[in-house]
Amino acid sequence: QLQVVESGGGLVEPGSSLRLSCAASGFSMDYYAIGWFRQAPGKEREGISCFSESGGMKYYPDSVKGRFTMSRGNDNNTLYLQMDSLKPEDTAVYYCAAAPTWFCPVLATTTGFRYWGLGTQVTVSS
């Protein structure tokens, strides 16, 4: 059964860091695009970043560029999202999702991402 599971969220103060994990099971990340998304209360789900073995890493909103960094685990089936210099506006539920495609979308979109985790809450507050 194809599954992704997020972990690593929590409550942190502004300026802090968190590392989220997306663990895949039932498939290899080598053959899927893996996206990170977030959804704040009352807002639409937003694409943050995406990794594909063929296309590398993409970061979508300017608000996260330079602060968020993806990396793969040694098992090659875990994708991390390192989030530094966190701000209150980063507060959201963070999701990872898998798309059966070789490349990440050019623009941030949820289209094509078929397998979703349940999300992990990130709260940035003093």
Buried (B, 14 or more C-beta within 10 A) or exposed (E): EEEBBBEBBEEBEEEBEBEBBBBBEEBEBEEBBBBBBBBBEEEEBBBBBBBBBEBEBBBBEEBBEEBBBBEBBEEEBBBBBBBBEBBEEBBBBBBBBBBEBEBBBEEBBBEBBEBBBEBBEBBBEE
